[in-house]
Amino acid sequence: MDAFGGPIWSMAVSPCGSQLLVGCEDGSVKLFQITPDKIQFERNFDRQKSRILSLSWHPSGTHIAAGSIDYISVFDVKSGSAVHKMLVDRQYMGVSKRKCIIWGVAFLSDGTVISVDSAGKVQFWDSATGTLVKNHLIANADVQSIAVSDQEDSFVVGTAEGTVFHFQLVSVTSNSSEKQWVRTKPFQHHTHDVRAVAHSPTALISGGTDTHLVIRPLMEKVEVKNYDAALRKITFPHRRLISCSKKRHLLLFQFAHHLELWRLGSTVATGKNGDTLPLSKDADHLLHLKTKGPENIICSCISPCGSWIAYSTTSRFFLYRLNYEHDNISLQRVSKMPAFLRSALQILFSEDSTKLFVASNQGSLHIIRLLEGSFKHLHTLQPQSGTVESMCLLAVSPDGNWLAASGTSAGVHVYNIKHLKLHCTVPAYNFPVTALAIAPNTNNLVIAHSDQQVFEYSIPDKQYTEWSRTIQKQGFHYLWLQRDTPITHISFHPKRPMHILLHDAYMFCIIDKSLPLPNDKTLLYNPLPPTNESDVIRRRTAHAFKISKIYKPLLFMDLLDERTLVAVERPLDDIIAQLPPPIKKKKFGT
């Protein structure tokens, strides 16, 4: 729906969750009513002179604060009129700036409004009188984000210099009930702008232009000094951006506004384990497919046979047929795609490339039969009654009989493709699913969750397998559970049914179900290379988990055939080289 105010710069949901504020380019603040089935416009607030860049509700829901350029406005929600307009000082390090942009505001229960701005200031305002109470100059550049704790006794801000500052409400003296806001801790874990911050009960969380998500525990809030007290830095996206055509040895790379299709190189050289072999044929860049318009690509996939490419933006779905003639490739777009395929969240082809499965953002699953250069809609699997949960992950069995789908919660539904109906639902689990796959021959569904638990569920028997019950009874190794990054892909070896292959951003693991599980006293991963052949054999048979950390950061890994594994790394140095230069800080003596 159109807000009719130009580009939207800010949004804020009311404390009760029934109303939505929207700040627009034309200076208008619009109030919408949120109902179970729609969002309905309710009222315009008094229009301001410039765009609304930040919004915050008072916890009571009676007033709001709106940050703009050079001033902060306080509105009465009932009347929609501005109660106060508080002008912000443009002075920056003693020099008057042309504009002062209010990047963030926070409205506290006692009526205090906290603002952060482009002049490097954190300011405290009294909303009842519209006056400035206190001013902190904390940076030589913009302060871009703010988040307040639920108890309102501390807050965190992020700056364009990559620094995160922590403020706490402390007593003026040890015996005094009077309190004041004090800057207590600065943290420098980012190289570029910190665009977003969050404040959990036990940690400060920040993320920014350098692609890092940093979790900094508050040591005074952590009761036990264990893994929860460790600083964590997470880098990579938790969804797959690469798909593979095993038959033609092709990789499809998904970028924000285009797709790239590459044919893998090959070698005829031989060598011993660990050798890097020269390529006899280099990788070929076959296709560069750009989207039309400003919309980002949400999901994409290439068929296992390499003859189809499908992708979706926020409002359009595209399907292409690829034709190969020697070293040439031609692309034919399939026209007249139905409207119900728009806004797909996940796309998957069947193993024989004859069917296409599309998960829409409305919770339905569409099954498409692919013909020579065209398609036929077979069926739509509707979401369970009373739910509109979108399916974010799909997995199809190699025999084409079963389709597993997982939503944003913990539920996994399994459908019978031949009978086009729900077969079963995997028992609910408290943590979201990050990866799932169906094993060949057995049709066992392997599910990885965000808390690093892995389950194996028999689809034909509609119950967890004996191996899964055993590992849940014994428990995973504590080092396995303490990993930061979730498992993003699961696959299976065609000739080794007891092996489960999976990876996250920093490790590749083969789980051998025929071997005993490691306990907490067992060495889970040995970083040292094996000393001799007997050492290699001993490690292979020690326990079920075989872990390799050679390839990292790891975006993608899968088997092309029973003897070939493809891995795609994304070095952090390459990412940093493409970022805008950080703000230069003058250091002593330079």
Salt bridges, closest charged atoms under 4 A:
GLU25 OE2 - ARG51 NH2 3.08
ASP26 OD2 - ARG47 NH2 3.23
ASP70 OD2 - ARG90 NH2 2.67
ASP76 OD1 - HIS63 NE2 3.55
ASP117 OD2 - LYS121 NZ 3.50
ASP193 OD2 - ARG195 NE 3.67
ASP210 OD2 - HIS190 ND1 3.19
ASP210 OD2 - HIS212 ND1 3.48
GLU220 OE2 - LYS185 NZ 3.76
GLU260 OE2 - HIS258 NE2 3.10
GLU260 OE1 - HIS285 NE2 3.89
GLU260 OE2 - HIS288 ND1 3.80
ASP275 OD1 - LYS272 NZ 3.73
ASP284 OD2 - ARG263 NH1 3.30
GLU372 OE2 - ARG321 NH2 2.97
GLU456 OE2 - LYS513 NZ 2.64
ASP484 OD1 - ARG232 NE 3.99
ASP504 OD2 - ARG483 NE 3.03
ASP512 OD2 - HIS499 NE2 3.35
ASP535 OD1 - ARG538 NH2 2.54
ASP535 OD2 - ARG539 NH2 3.49
ASP558 OD2 - LYS246 NZ 3.93
ASP558 OD2 - HIS489 NE2 3.46
GLU562 OE1 - LYS495 NZ 2.97
